[in-house]
Amino acid sequence: MSSILSAKEIKEAIKDLPEWDVEGKAIVRVFEFDDFEQAIDFVNGVAELAADADHHPDMDIRFNKVRVILSTHSKGGLTEDDFDLAERLDTLVDA
Amino acid sequence: MSSILSAKEIKEAIKDLPEWDVEGKAIVRVFEFDDFEQAIDFVNGVAELAADADHHPDMDIRFNKVRVILSTHSKGGLTEDDFDLAERLDTLVDA
C-alpha cells in the first residue's frame, strides 16, 4: 500500500502528467470524445484498468465528456497509486 | 419533441417516481450497488436505454453508487422525455 505524498512530492509527480490538475486532495482530468457512446467506451476502459489496479476513480459523465477524479480515500489524500493509475488511463486515449 | 413542464406538471409527474427527487431543473436518483463492477454494469444499462431514447443523462460514479441526473438541456428544463427515461431506468434495478 502506498503512503500519502507530501505537497513537494505531488508537485514533482504531476509534472509527468501534463493533462492532469491537482484539485484539493485529488488529481483530475477531463477526457473529451466525439459522442456519448465513445465516452461510455472510455468509462469501460477505465473500469477495466481500475479493476486490475483495485483502485477506483470517481467519474462524472457529461454527454461526450468524462471527468476522472483520482484520490486514495482510504488514506485521505494522494498516493503513488493515483499517479500510477492516471498514467495508465492516459494510455487509453493518448497515442 | 417534448416541451418544458410547468412546476405543477413536475409536481404531478414526480409522484410516479418515488425514488427520484427534483433538484433545480433536473430530477436525480442515486442508485447503489454491492461494488464498483455492478455500478459499471448499471452505467452500461443506462447507456443502452439512453441511446434508444436519444436522451443522455449525466452520471456521477462514486465506487458502488451512481448518481443519475436527468434534464433536457436543449430546452433548459424538465420535459416528459426526462420522466419517461427515469421510468425506464428504474426497470434496470427494481423488480
Backbone of each chain as ProteinMPNN parsed JSONL, in Angstrom:
{"seq_chain_A": "MSSILSAKEIKEAIKDLPEWDVEGKAIVRVFEFDDFEQAIDFVNGVAELAADADHHPDMDIRFNKVRVILSTHSKGGLTEDDFDLAERLDTLVDA", "coords_chain_A": {"N_chain_A": [[0.834, -1.2, 0.0], [0.472, 2.219, -0.781], [1.808, 5.269, 0.628], [0.642, 8.489, 1.829], [1.419, 11.243, -0.242], [3.696, 13.981, 0.011], [3.268, 17.58, -0.303], [5.353, 18.521, -1.823], [6.24, 16.212, -3.129], [3.964, 15.666, -4.644], [3.883, 17.87, -6.349], [6.109, 17.331, -7.839], [5.455, 14.853, -9.005], [3.222, 15.432, -10.569], [4.223, 16.722, -12.721], [4.845, 14.842, -14.616], [2.442, 14.304, -15.679], [0.959, 15.993, -17.732], [-1.673, 16.549, -18.551], [-3.245, 16.458, -16.365], [-4.702, 17.914, -13.405], [-4.04, 19.114, -10.107], [-6.438, 19.051, -7.639], [-7.403, 20.06, -4.699], [-7.374, 17.298, -2.607], [-7.036, 15.543, -4.689], [-6.326, 14.305, -8.047], [-7.201, 15.415, -11.298], [-8.661, 14.882, -14.487], [-10.237, 15.9, -17.467], [-11.657, 14.064, -19.936], [-12.354, 14.194, -23.328], [-14.68, 13.347, -25.9], [-16.032, 12.298, -29.144], [-18.717, 11.655, -28.998], [-21.472, 10.451, -26.898], [-21.482, 7.619, -26.846], [-18.784, 6.951, -27.334], [-17.704, 8.074, -25.046], [-18.773, 6.399, -23.103], [-17.575, 3.977, -23.838], [-14.961, 4.615, -23.138], [-15.282, 4.873, -20.343], [-15.699, 2.207, -19.716], [-13.202, 1.2, -20.375], [-11.656, 2.489, -18.437], [-12.807, 1.297, -16.199], [-11.922, -1.329, -16.435], [-9.105, -1.094, -16.157], [-9.13, -0.028, -13.618], [-10.182, -2.124, -12.12], [-8.115, -3.988, -12.425], [-6.108, -2.63, -11.032], [-7.207, -2.473, -8.585], [-8.211, -0.032, -7.691], [-10.263, 2.675, -7.634], [-11.39, 5.132, -9.576], [-13.359, 8.154, -9.238], [-15.94, 9.115, -11.498], [-17.36, 11.495, -13.617], [-19.854, 11.696, -15.853], [-20.634, 13.589, -18.625], [-22.433, 13.803, -21.178], [-20.456, 13.847, -23.857], [-18.159, 14.056, -22.426], [-15.88, 12.988, -19.901], [-15.131, 13.343, -16.626], [-12.47, 12.525, -14.685], [-11.622, 11.632, -11.448], [-9.115, 11.204, -9.234], [-8.132, 9.838, -6.162], [-6.852, 8.681, -3.04], [-8.975, 7.447, -1.083], [-9.012, 5.862, 1.212], [-6.697, 6.551, 2.447], [-6.918, 9.194, 2.731], [-5.923, 11.112, 0.94], [-3.551, 11.943, -1.706], [-1.738, 9.321, -3.25], [0.977, 7.263, -4.515], [-0.391, 5.354, -5.942], [-2.481, 6.72, -7.186], [-1.192, 8.343, -9.083], [0.056, 6.379, -10.599], [-2.174, 5.025, -11.683], [-3.374, 7.103, -13.107], [-1.487, 7.52, -15.099], [-1.744, 5.144, -16.501], [-4.374, 5.395, -17.357], [-4.171, 7.479, -19.155], [-3.043, 6.188, -21.32], [-5.191, 5.106, -22.583], [-6.234, 6.958, -24.277], [-4.227, 8.588, -25.361], [-1.81, 8.625, -27.893]], "CA_chain_A": [[0.0, 0.0, 0.0], [1.228, 3.465, -0.864], [1.502, 6.241, 1.68], [0.3, 9.842, 1.382], [2.538, 12.026, -0.765], [3.824, 15.355, 0.503], [2.995, 18.609, -1.309], [6.524, 18.576, -2.706], [6.209, 15.002, -3.967], [2.848, 15.831, -5.592], [4.332, 18.863, -7.329], [7.076, 16.643, -8.707], [4.786, 13.759, -9.73], [2.242, 15.963, -11.531], [4.989, 17.166, -13.898], [4.817, 13.771, -15.618], [1.05, 14.147, -16.143], [0.611, 17.362, -18.143], [-3.113, 16.722, -18.769], [-3.941, 16.347, -15.075], [-4.572, 19.021, -12.452], [-4.268, 18.831, -8.692], [-7.579, 19.79, -7.082], [-7.515, 19.619, -3.3], [-6.69, 16.032, -2.326], [-7.256, 14.66, -5.839], [-5.897, 14.753, -9.371], [-8.391, 15.43, -12.141], [-8.528, 15.15, -15.922], [-11.462, 15.782, -18.254], [-11.437, 13.406, -21.233], [-13.432, 14.598, -24.231], [-14.857, 12.434, -27.033], [-16.939, 12.791, -30.178], [-20.123, 11.465, -28.618], [-21.8, 9.734, -25.663], [-21.079, 6.214, -26.959], [-17.328, 6.895, -27.14], [-17.452, 8.378, -23.634], [-19.102, 5.182, -22.346], [-16.489, 3.026, -24.125], [-13.83, 5.029, -22.305], [-15.62, 4.527, -18.954], [-15.453, 0.771, -19.585], [-11.748, 1.031, -20.356], [-11.223, 2.898, -17.097], [-13.279, 0.291, -15.237], [-11.06, -2.495, -16.547], [-7.824, -0.754, -15.525], [-9.416, 0.181, -12.191], [-10.315, -3.456, -11.514], [-6.752, -4.535, -12.369], [-5.322, -1.911, -10.022], [-8.019, -2.413, -7.367], [-8.211, 1.387, -7.318], [-11.47, 3.022, -8.385], [-11.58, 6.579, -9.679], [-14.675, 8.739, -9.451], [-16.115, 9.573, -12.883], [-18.567, 12.279, -13.89], [-20.153, 11.623, -17.291], [-21.456, 14.697, -19.14], [-22.554, 13.53, -22.604], [-19.226, 13.362, -24.503], [-17.011, 14.347, -21.556], [-15.785, 12.224, -18.663], [-14.199, 13.918, -15.663], [-11.951, 11.456, -13.829], [-11.093, 12.191, -10.2], [-8.346, 10.165, -8.545], [-7.669, 10.124, -4.816], [-6.86, 7.448, -2.253], [-9.898, 7.796, 0.012], [-8.673, 5.11, 2.424], [-5.56, 7.228, 3.099], [-7.284, 10.602, 2.903], [-5.105, 12.013, 0.125], [-2.937, 11.395, -2.917], [-0.629, 8.38, -3.098], [1.539, 6.835, -5.8], [-1.422, 4.579, -6.652], [-3.249, 7.647, -8.024], [-0.367, 8.759, -10.222], [0.244, 5.187, -11.437], [-3.393, 4.745, -12.45], [-3.539, 8.222, -14.06], [-0.593, 7.26, -16.232], [-2.343, 4.057, -17.282], [-5.606, 5.903, -18.004], [-3.741, 8.291, -20.309], [-2.744, 5.318, -22.474], [-6.456, 4.773, -23.253], [-6.577, 7.975, -25.286], [-3.074, 9.253, -25.97], [-1.038, 7.699, -28.753]], "C_chain_A": [[0.876, 1.26, 0.0], [0.867, 4.373, 0.302], [1.254, 7.607, 1.05], [1.548, 10.584, 0.894], [2.536, 13.427, -0.153], [3.515, 16.322, -0.64], [4.135, 18.675, -2.323], [6.543, 17.38, -3.66], [5.106, 15.092, -5.029], [3.253, 16.768, -6.726], [5.294, 18.241, -8.334], [6.357, 15.633, -9.604], [3.867, 14.29, -10.831], [2.934, 16.462, -12.811], [4.95, 16.13, -15.016], [3.421, 13.548, -16.193], [0.509, 15.508, -16.578], [-0.893, 17.602, -18.314], [-3.911, 16.731, -17.468], [-3.686, 17.571, -14.214], [-4.768, 18.51, -11.03], [-5.442, 19.698, -8.231], [-7.8, 19.272, -5.671], [-6.716, 18.35, -3.094], [-6.864, 15.028, -3.458], [-6.502, 15.184, -7.05], [-7.038, 14.483, -10.342], [-8.002, 15.642, -13.6], [-9.901, 14.993, -16.581], [-11.094, 15.212, -19.617], [-12.625, 13.739, -22.133], [-13.468, 13.713, -25.469], [-15.835, 13.029, -28.038], [-18.399, 12.687, -29.758], [-20.243, 10.658, -27.325], [-21.287, 8.292, -25.71], [-19.568, 6.064, -26.727], [-16.953, 7.173, -25.683], [-17.706, 7.133, -22.781], [-18.059, 4.095, -22.596], [-15.271, 3.329, -23.254], [-14.066, 4.641, -20.843], [-15.362, 3.032, -18.718], [-13.965, 0.452, -19.592], [-11.167, 1.392, -18.998], [-11.582, 1.815, -16.085], [-12.382, -0.936, -15.245], [-9.71, -2.248, -15.859], [-7.993, -0.568, -14.019], [-9.512, -1.158, -11.469], [-8.94, -4.102, -11.373], [-5.961, -3.939, -11.21], [-5.982, -1.972, -8.65], [-8.02, -0.985, -6.79], [-9.259, 2.045, -8.225], [-11.708, 4.523, -8.439], [-13.058, 6.965, -9.711], [-14.741, 9.206, -10.901], [-17.428, 10.324, -13.011], [-18.783, 12.322, -15.395], [-21.088, 12.763, -17.669], [-21.482, 14.609, -20.658], [-21.236, 13.005, -23.177], [-17.967, 13.621, -23.673], [-17.056, 13.468, -20.305], [-14.713, 12.871, -17.794], [-13.771, 12.799, -14.727], [-11.257, 12.095, -12.626], [-10.409, 11.06, -9.432], [-7.873, 10.647, -7.182], [-7.687, 8.799, -4.056], [-7.664, 7.711, -0.987], [-9.498, 7.111, 1.321], [-7.518, 5.755, 3.181], [-5.854, 8.717, 3.314], [-6.417, 11.559, 2.1], [-4.545, 11.308, -1.094], [-1.776, 10.468, -2.579], [-0.081, 8.051, -4.488], [0.521, 6.049, -6.621], [-2.21, 5.48, -7.607], [-2.46, 8.043, -9.267], [-0.11, 7.589, -11.168], [-0.99, 4.933, -12.302], [-3.646, 5.848, -13.482], [-2.708, 7.981, -15.315], [-1.173, 6.174, -17.129], [-3.607, 4.542, -17.999], [-5.257, 6.736, -19.237], [-3.498, 7.43, -21.545], [-4.021, 4.933, -23.216], [-6.771, 5.75, -24.386], [-5.371, 8.549, -26.01], [-2.225, 8.235, -26.721], [0.344, 7.447, -28.163]], "O_chain_A": [[1.886, 1.334, 0.7], [-0.213, 4.273, 0.884], [1.607, 7.85, -0.104], [2.596, 10.552, 1.54], [1.479, 13.976, 0.158], [3.501, 15.928, -1.806], [3.911, 18.861, -3.52], [6.827, 17.525, -4.849], [5.288, 14.652, -6.164], [3.001, 16.497, -7.9], [5.29, 18.579, -9.518], [6.613, 15.564, -10.806], [3.745, 13.68, -11.893], [2.295, 16.603, -13.853], [5.01, 16.469, -16.198], [3.231, 12.714, -17.078], [-0.304, 16.107, -15.875], [-1.342, 18.745, -18.231], [-5.115, 16.983, -17.475], [-2.622, 18.186, -14.272], [-5.556, 17.597, -10.783], [-5.44, 20.916, -8.41], [-8.323, 18.174, -5.477], [-5.516, 18.317, -3.37], [-6.844, 13.818, -3.234], [-6.089, 16.344, -7.089], [-7.745, 13.481, -10.239], [-7.139, 16.461, -13.916], [-10.635, 14.052, -16.279], [-10.314, 15.808, -20.36], [-13.776, 13.578, -21.728], [-12.426, 13.367, -26.025], [-16.392, 14.106, -27.826], [-19.219, 13.531, -30.121], [-19.243, 10.241, -26.741], [-20.725, 7.799, -24.733], [-19.13, 5.162, -26.013], [-16.01, 6.587, -25.152], [-16.951, 6.844, -21.853], [-17.694, 3.367, -21.673], [-14.637, 2.426, -22.707], [-13.16, 4.138, -20.179], [-14.87, 2.638, -17.66], [-13.518, -0.459, -18.896], [-10.299, 0.694, -18.473], [-10.775, 1.459, -15.226], [-12.109, -1.52, -14.196], [-9.234, -3.078, -15.084], [-7.103, -0.91, -13.241], [-8.999, -1.319, -10.362], [-8.628, -4.69, -10.338], [-5.242, -4.643, -10.502], [-5.38, -1.566, -7.656], [-7.855, -0.772, -5.589], [-9.149, 1.976, -9.45], [-12.172, 5.119, -7.467], [-13.901, 6.188, -10.159], [-13.738, 9.638, -11.47], [-18.475, 9.851, -12.571], [-17.989, 12.914, -16.126], [-22.182, 12.897, -17.12], [-20.679, 15.241, -21.345], [-20.925, 11.827, -23.0], [-16.849, 13.431, -24.152], [-18.118, 13.234, -19.729], [-13.544, 12.939, -18.172], [-14.604, 12.192, -14.054], [-10.417, 12.982, -12.774], [-11.049, 10.087, -9.034], [-7.29, 11.724, -7.058], [-8.455, 7.898, -4.395], [-7.126, 8.134, 0.036], [-9.624, 7.691, 2.399], [-7.359, 5.551, 4.384], [-5.107, 9.407, 4.007], [-6.193, 12.694, 2.521], [-4.995, 10.225, -1.47], [-0.939, 10.784, -1.734], [-0.611, 8.505, -5.502], [0.562, 6.071, -7.851], [-2.566, 5.059, -8.708], [-3.002, 8.072, -10.372], [-0.061, 7.768, -12.385], [-0.875, 4.662, -13.497], [-4.079, 5.566, -14.6], [-3.163, 8.206, -16.436], [-1.107, 6.264, -18.354], [-3.872, 4.134, -19.129], [-5.968, 6.697, -20.241], [-3.715, 7.872, -22.673], [-3.953, 4.48, -24.358], [-7.483, 5.412, -25.331], [-5.486, 8.957, -27.166], [-1.964, 7.134, -26.235], [1.134, 6.7, -28.739]]}, "seq_chain_B": "MSSILSAKEIKEAIKDLPEWDVEGKAIVRVFEFDDFEQAIDFVNGVAELAADADHHPDMDIRFNKVRVILSTHSKGGLTEDDFDLAERLDTLVDA", "coords_chain_B": {"N_chain_B": [[-40.794, 16.221, -30.139], [-40.573, 17.037, -26.724], [-42.074, 19.558, -24.614], [-41.116, 22.063, -22.19], [-41.981, 21.321, -18.849], [-44.419, 22.596, -16.548], [-44.167, 23.89, -13.155], [-46.231, 22.781, -11.726], [-46.946, 20.584, -13.273], [-44.595, 19.105, -13.054], [-44.596, 18.505, -10.338], [-46.727, 16.801, -10.254], [-45.884, 14.755, -11.991], [-43.628, 13.698, -10.696], [-44.631, 12.253, -8.652], [-45.074, 9.703, -9.544], [-42.606, 8.634, -9.499], [-41.158, 7.585, -7.042], [-38.531, 7.217, -6.1], [-37.032, 9.251, -7.063], [-35.785, 12.628, -6.957], [-36.63, 16.081, -7.316], [-34.306, 18.408, -8.354], [-33.491, 21.563, -8.688], [-33.45, 22.269, -12.055], [-33.606, 19.633, -12.766], [-34.128, 16.022, -12.449], [-33.214, 13.606, -10.038], [-31.626, 10.595, -9.097], [-30.002, 8.411, -6.831], [-28.393, 5.474, -7.401], [-27.581, 2.503, -5.794], [-25.119, -0.039, -5.387], [-23.604, -3.352, -4.903], [-20.88, -3.334, -5.451], [-18.132, -1.811, -7.325], [-17.967, -2.965, -9.903], [-20.612, -3.826, -10.391], [-21.832, -1.349, -10.4], [-20.736, -0.255, -12.717], [-21.777, -2.022, -14.626], [-24.438, -1.252, -14.433], [-24.238, 1.394, -15.39], [-23.692, 0.851, -18.051], [-26.102, -0.315, -18.776], [-27.792, 1.895, -18.492], [-26.644, 3.483, -20.494], [-27.381, 2.093, -22.791], [-30.199, 2.292, -22.798], [-30.331, 5.037, -22.925], [-29.223, 5.56, -25.426], [-31.173, 4.366, -27.051], [-33.289, 6.087, -26.494], [-32.282, 8.422, -27.361], [-31.463, 10.331, -25.505], [-29.56, 11.661, -23.002], [-28.514, 11.009, -19.922], [-26.733, 12.713, -17.255], [-24.138, 11.228, -15.33], [-22.779, 10.403, -12.212], [-20.215, 8.606, -10.997], [-19.436, 6.957, -8.076], [-17.572, 4.858, -6.728], [-19.437, 2.323, -5.608], [-21.807, 3.576, -6.112], [-24.112, 5.286, -8.237], [-24.995, 8.343, -9.346], [-27.665, 9.604, -11.016], [-28.578, 12.105, -13.238], [-31.142, 13.777, -14.667], [-32.135, 15.907, -17.24], [-33.484, 18.172, -19.667], [-31.354, 19.534, -21.543], [-31.311, 20.946, -23.948], [-33.72, 22.222, -23.96], [-33.626, 23.613, -21.682], [-34.675, 22.749, -19.242], [-36.987, 20.575, -17.423], [-38.604, 17.961, -19.177], [-41.162, 15.797, -20.576], [-39.631, 13.762, -21.661], [-37.57, 13.361, -19.821], [-38.881, 12.267, -17.59], [-39.968, 9.984, -18.745], [-37.631, 8.542, -19.426], [-36.489, 8.212, -16.904], [-38.347, 6.492, -15.731], [-37.908, 4.236, -17.278], [-35.247, 3.712, -16.59], [-35.529, 2.955, -13.952], [-36.495, 0.387, -14.235], [-34.234, -1.1, -14.597], [-33.24, -1.777, -12.154], [-35.319, -2.17, -10.285], [-37.639, -4.6, -9.259]], "CA_chain_B": [[-40.024, 16.798, -29.035], [-41.388, 17.464, -25.587], [-41.855, 20.933, -24.168], [-40.836, 22.252, -20.763], [-43.124, 21.119, -17.944], [-44.631, 23.625, -15.521], [-43.911, 23.422, -11.79], [-47.377, 21.958, -11.325], [-46.831, 19.311, -14.006], [-43.463, 18.378, -12.467], [-45.061, 18.019, -9.034], [-47.626, 15.68, -10.547], [-45.13, 13.668, -12.635], [-42.649, 13.093, -9.779], [-45.385, 11.331, -7.774], [-44.954, 8.345, -10.083], [-41.197, 8.229, -9.399], [-40.872, 7.805, -5.619], [-37.091, 7.18, -5.796], [-36.382, 10.404, -7.689], [-36.01, 13.954, -6.368], [-36.434, 17.25, -8.17], [-33.22, 19.299, -7.889], [-33.398, 22.628, -9.673], [-34.076, 21.937, -13.345], [-33.31, 18.229, -13.06], [-34.542, 15.003, -11.491], [-31.995, 12.921, -9.612], [-31.713, 9.396, -8.254], [-28.742, 7.717, -6.565], [-28.523, 4.019, -7.455], [-26.487, 1.922, -5.007], [-24.858, -1.437, -5.724], [-22.698, -4.033, -3.978], [-19.484, -2.996, -5.724], [-17.816, -0.985, -8.493], [-18.296, -3.694, -11.131], [-22.066, -3.763, -10.576], [-22.148, 0.043, -10.748], [-20.37, -0.077, -14.13], [-22.796, -2.753, -15.39], [-25.616, -0.388, -14.462], [-23.935, 2.514, -16.298], [-23.861, 0.336, -19.414], [-27.551, -0.453, -18.989], [-28.292, 3.264, -18.705], [-26.149, 3.945, -21.798], [-28.18, 1.44, -23.828], [-31.525, 2.928, -22.809], [-30.117, 6.431, -23.338], [-29.042, 5.544, -26.877], [-32.503, 4.098, -27.615], [-34.154, 7.255, -26.311], [-31.531, 9.604, -27.794], [-31.555, 11.27, -24.371], [-28.351, 11.19, -22.333], [-28.398, 11.54, -18.561], [-25.444, 12.847, -16.587], [-23.938, 10.181, -14.321], [-21.611, 10.561, -11.346], [-19.87, 7.297, -10.433], [-18.667, 7.006, -6.833], [-17.389, 3.453, -6.36], [-20.623, 1.464, -5.811], [-23.002, 4.417, -6.255], [-24.215, 6.084, -9.458], [-25.988, 9.406, -9.264], [-28.153, 9.893, -12.369], [-29.184, 13.447, -13.282], [-31.875, 13.917, -15.924], [-32.667, 17.222, -17.579], [-33.437, 18.359, -21.115], [-30.502, 20.722, -21.664], [-31.657, 21.701, -25.164], [-34.907, 23.021, -23.665], [-33.356, 24.374, -20.462], [-35.501, 22.345, -18.101], [-37.535, 19.211, -17.415], [-39.668, 17.638, -20.134], [-41.654, 14.412, -20.435], [-38.524, 12.859, -22.014], [-36.825, 13.042, -18.601], [-39.68, 11.367, -16.754], [-40.062, 8.707, -19.468], [-36.369, 7.8, -19.309], [-36.355, 7.852, -15.482], [-39.191, 5.307, -15.506], [-37.223, 3.098, -17.898], [-34.029, 3.409, -15.814], [-35.944, 2.241, -12.742], [-36.698, -1.042, -14.535], [-32.931, -1.773, -14.555], [-32.928, -2.223, -10.784], [-36.485, -2.503, -9.466], [-38.341, -5.798, -9.763]], "C_chain_B": [[-40.962, 17.299, -27.933], [-41.108, 18.911, -25.247], [-41.663, 20.953, -22.651], [-42.11, 22.064, -19.933], [-43.207, 22.271, -16.941], [-44.335, 23.024, -14.149], [-45.022, 22.478, -11.341], [-47.313, 20.587, -12.003], [-45.696, 18.447, -13.433], [-43.88, 17.734, -11.149], [-45.952, 16.788, -9.207], [-46.814, 14.478, -11.044], [-44.203, 12.959, -11.651], [-43.328, 12.128, -8.805], [-45.247, 9.881, -8.233], [-43.53, 7.805, -9.993], [-40.713, 8.438, -7.961], [-39.386, 7.846, -5.269], [-36.353, 8.409, -6.321], [-36.737, 11.694, -6.959], [-35.832, 15.034, -7.43], [-35.325, 18.097, -7.553], [-33.017, 20.361, -8.951], [-34.146, 22.235, -10.924], [-33.814, 20.498, -13.756], [-34.048, 17.314, -12.093], [-33.358, 14.073, -11.288], [-32.344, 11.663, -8.812], [-30.323, 8.824, -8.064], [-29.032, 6.214, -6.517], [-27.32, 3.416, -6.73], [-26.363, 0.426, -5.278], [-23.882, -2.051, -4.725], [-21.253, -3.602, -4.185], [-19.355, -2.171, -7.009], [-18.246, -1.675, -9.797], [-19.804, -3.627, -11.423], [-22.499, -2.35, -10.971], [-21.86, 0.289, -12.229], [-21.349, -0.831, -15.04], [-24.056, -1.895, -15.529], [-25.415, 0.781, -15.427], [-24.111, 2.07, -17.753], [-25.337, 0.111, -19.753], [-28.194, 0.9, -19.268], [-27.906, 3.738, -20.111], [-26.976, 3.363, -22.934], [-29.564, 2.097, -23.937], [-31.419, 4.379, -23.277], [-29.958, 6.52, -24.855], [-30.38, 5.321, -27.576], [-33.364, 5.355, -27.608], [-33.547, 8.521, -26.929], [-31.635, 10.718, -26.747], [-30.516, 10.786, -23.353], [-28.195, 11.786, -20.949], [-26.947, 11.766, -18.146], [-25.353, 11.739, -15.544], [-22.664, 10.464, -13.54], [-21.345, 9.226, -10.664], [-18.98, 7.493, -9.208], [-18.593, 5.595, -6.277], [-18.657, 2.64, -6.632], [-21.918, 2.256, -5.977], [-22.958, 5.178, -7.588], [-25.356, 7.082, -9.283], [-26.387, 9.764, -10.695], [-28.925, 11.21, -12.329], [-29.835, 13.613, -14.652], [-32.422, 15.32, -16.085], [-32.609, 17.354, -19.097], [-32.699, 19.66, -21.401], [-30.907, 21.593, -22.852], [-32.875, 22.591, -24.943], [-34.71, 23.878, -22.401], [-34.244, 24.009, -19.287], [-35.995, 20.927, -18.225], [-38.662, 19.057, -18.428], [-40.139, 16.205, -19.861], [-40.56, 13.409, -20.763], [-37.756, 12.421, -20.775], [-37.588, 12.037, -17.745], [-39.837, 9.999, -17.416], [-38.788, 7.885, -19.278], [-36.147, 7.354, -17.856], [-37.137, 6.569, -15.194], [-38.511, 4.07, -16.088], [-35.967, 2.707, -17.121], [-34.381, 2.63, -14.55], [-36.103, 0.749, -13.001], [-35.373, -1.806, -14.521], [-32.64, -2.354, -13.172], [-34.147, -2.694, -9.996], [-37.248, -3.664, -10.089], [-39.716, -5.403, -10.305]], "O_chain_B": [[-42.001, 17.903, -28.2], [-40.036, 19.434, -25.552], [-41.999, 20.004, -21.943], [-43.173, 22.582, -20.275], [-42.191, 22.841, -16.543], [-44.261, 21.804, -13.998], [-44.765, 21.49, -10.653], [-47.591, 19.562, -11.381], [-45.817, 17.226, -13.339], [-43.562, 16.576, -10.877], [-45.921, 15.86, -8.399], [-47.011, 13.348, -10.597], [-44.007, 11.748, -11.755], [-42.665, 11.282, -8.204], [-45.297, 8.953, -7.426], [-43.271, 6.66, -10.364], [-39.946, 9.362, -7.692], [-39.008, 8.439, -4.259], [-35.166, 8.58, -6.044], [-37.833, 11.839, -6.416], [-34.994, 14.915, -8.324], [-35.39, 18.461, -6.378], [-32.434, 20.09, -10.001], [-35.331, 21.905, -10.874], [-33.799, 20.176, -14.944], [-34.533, 17.757, -11.053], [-32.601, 13.785, -12.216], [-33.238, 11.674, -7.966], [-29.543, 8.753, -9.014], [-29.819, 5.75, -5.693], [-26.177, 3.772, -7.015], [-27.363, -0.284, -5.384], [-23.394, -1.374, -3.82], [-20.483, -3.511, -3.229], [-20.344, -1.878, -7.681], [-18.82, -1.039, -10.682], [-20.214, -3.398, -12.561], [-23.415, -2.175, -11.775], [-22.634, 0.955, -12.916], [-21.711, -0.332, -16.106], [-24.658, -1.822, -16.601], [-26.317, 1.118, -16.193], [-24.618, 2.826, -18.583], [-25.759, 0.325, -20.889], [-29.03, 1.034, -20.162], [-28.723, 4.315, -20.827], [-27.247, 4.043, -23.923], [-30.03, 2.412, -25.032], [-32.317, 4.887, -23.948], [-30.485, 7.432, -25.492], [-30.695, 5.988, -28.562], [-34.069, 5.653, -28.572], [-34.205, 9.558, -27.012], [-31.862, 11.883, -27.073], [-30.577, 9.646, -22.894], [-27.79, 12.94, -20.81], [-26.043, 11.088, -18.633], [-26.357, 11.355, -14.945], [-21.609, 10.729, -14.117], [-22.147, 8.766, -9.852], [-17.917, 8.11, -9.286], [-19.426, 5.182, -5.469], [-18.924, 2.3, -7.785], [-23.004, 1.676, -5.984], [-21.903, 5.652, -8.008], [-26.515, 6.709, -9.099], [-25.546, 10.178, -11.493], [-29.81, 11.401, -11.494], [-29.152, 13.592, -15.676], [-33.083, 15.855, -15.195], [-31.777, 16.717, -19.744], [-33.298, 20.732, -21.491], [-30.855, 22.821, -22.778], [-33.055, 23.59, -25.639], [-35.523, 24.751, -22.098], [-34.536, 24.849, -18.436], [-35.486, 20.155, -19.038], [-39.553, 19.901, -18.526], [-39.577, 15.502, -19.021], [-40.551, 12.312, -20.207], [-37.338, 11.268, -20.67], [-37.011, 11.075, -17.238], [-39.838, 8.973, -16.735], [-38.849, 6.687, -19.003], [-35.672, 6.245, -17.612], [-36.649, 5.676, -14.502], [-38.527, 2.997, -15.485], [-35.651, 1.523, -17.001], [-33.63, 1.753, -14.124], [-35.877, -0.067, -12.108], [-35.378, -3.034, -14.44], [-31.88, -3.313, -13.044], [-34.011, -3.545, -9.116], [-37.47, -3.699, -11.299], [-40.464, -6.26, -10.773]]}, "name": "protein", "num_of_chains": 2, "seq": "MSSILSAKEIKEAIKDLPEWDVEGKAIVRVFEFDDFEQAIDFVNGVAELAADADHHPDMDIRFNKVRVILSTHSKGGLTEDDFDLAERLDTLVDAMSSILSAKEIKEAIKDLPEWDVEGKAIVRVFEFDDFEQAIDFVNGVAELAADADHHPDMDIRFNKVRVILSTHSKGGLTEDDFDLAERLDTLVDA"}
